[in-house]
Amino acid sequence: MKRLALLMLMLALAGCASSQRNRLSDAAMTPLTDLNLLNDAIPPVLLTAQKNPYAPLPEQTCESVAVAVHELDEVLEPDVDAPKKDTDPTLIERGGNAVGNAAIGAFKGAAENVVPFRGWVRKLSGAERFSKKVTRAIAAGNTRRAFLKGVRTGLACTA
C-alpha cells in the first residue's frame, strides 16, 4: 500500500516545476545522504569565507566588491535586500507551490523512514557532521556577503 501511495505521489509530482522536481530528487536521495554516500562539495567561495569572513579585499574598489558579492550570490539563497523579480510567483502560484511542497515533504518523510534509526546512522556515518559543516559554511558566506555590502556602502558604490 505504501509503495502504491509513493508511486502515485511521484506521478502526481512529475508535472511540477523544475525546482520542485529537483527538490523531489533531493528527497529521494535522502537515504544516500543519511548514509554519507552522497554529498555535494562545499563551494570554494564558502570555504574561503569560513576562514575569515571579515578579511579585507586585496583591492577595495566598487568592481572588486561587486564581483565578490556576485560570487557569493551565486551559491547562497537570495539576500534579504534582493529586489523582487517579475518571475516571483503570484498568490495563486504560491498556493499551488504550497501543495507541491506538502507533497514533497510527505515524500521526503517517507524516504527518511527508509533508514532505520536514522539519527544514529547519520551520526555514525558522518552525515550529521557534514551537515553541520555545510551549515557553518553557509553562515560564513552570509556573514561575508553582509560584510562586503557594508564595504560597498562605505565606498559609496551603487548596488
N, C-alpha and C positions, 0 to 999 in steps of 0.2 A: 504494500500500500504506500509506504514512504517513497519507494522508487518511482511509482507512478506519479505521485504528487510532485516529486522533484523534476521528473521528465516534463510534466505539464507546465511547471513553473519555468523551466528552461525554454520551452517552446513559446510561452507567453512573452518572455523577455527577448526573444530572438529579434523582434521588430523594434526594440528600443534604440534610442540614440547611441552613437558610438561610444560616448563617455560612459553610459550605463553598461554597454557591452564590455568595456574594459573593466568596470567595477565587478561585473558578473564573473569575468575570467579571473580577476584577483580573488574573489570569494571562492571560486572553485579550486584555486591553488593554496588555500588556507592550510590544508593538511601538510603540504610540502614545506610551507614556511614554518609551520609548527615543529616539524622535524629538522629544521635548519638545513634543508636540502635545496632550497630555492630562495635566494636573496638578491635584490638589486644592489649594485655597488653605490656607495655614497658618493655623490658628485664631488670632484676635487675642490670646487669653489666653496663647498660647505666645510670640507676638511680644513682648508686654509683659514676660513673664518673661525673655525673652532680653536685653532692655535692661538689667535689673538684677534678678537672681533673689533678691537679699537686701534689696530695698527694703522698708522698714517699711510696714505698712498705715497709711493715714491715721487710722484709728480702730482701736485694738487691743482689740477685745472678742472674747469667745468666738464671738458670732454672726458678726462680720465675718471672723474666721479660718475658721469653718466654711463660709461662703459661698465664700471664696477657694479653699479646698481642694476644695470640691464642683465649682467651675468647672474646675479642673484635672483632677479625676477624670473629668469628662465627656469629655475629649479625649485622655486618656492611658490606657495599659493599667492594670489594677489594680495597686496598690502592694503591696509585699511584706507589709505588715501587714493587707491586706484580709481580712475574715472569710470563711471558707468558706461558700458558699451551698448551699442544698438542691438547687439546679439544677445544681451541679457534676457532671460526668459520673462514672459508676461505672467500675470497672475494665473491664468488658465494653464500655461505651460508648467508653472511651478507646481500646480495641483497634480498634473499628470506625472511630473517628476517625483512627487511625494509618493504616489502609488508605486512607481518603479523602484524607488528607494526602499519602500517597505518590503517589496517582493525580494529585492536583492539582499536585504537584511535577513529575511527569513531563510533564504538560500545559504547565506554565509553562516547563520546559526546552525543549519543542518550540516554544513561542511565542517564546522568546528567540532561537531559531535562525532565525526568520523574517528578522531584520535581519542582513545580513552585516556583519562587522567591528563587532559590537555595541559593544565597548568604545570604539572610536574614534568611532563615531556618537554615543554618549552624551556623550563629551567635546565633540565639535564642535557638537552640538545644544544643549548647555547642560543636558541632563538630569542629568548627573553632578553638576554644580554645584548644581542644585536639590535633588537627593537629599541632598547634604551639608548644605545649608541646613535641610532638614527634620530631619535627624538632630541638628543643633545645637539647633534649636528644641525638640525633644523632650527632649534632655538638660537644657536650661534649665528646661523645665516640670517635670521630675522633681526638679531641684535646688530649684526654687521650692516645690514641694509639700513636700519634706522640711524646708525652712526653716520653712514655715508650721506644719508639725506640731510643730516644735521650739518655735515661739512659743506654740502651743496648750498644750504641756506646761508652758511657763514661766508661762502664765496659769492653770494648774491647771484647764483646761476638760476636760469629758468628751468623749470621741471620738464 
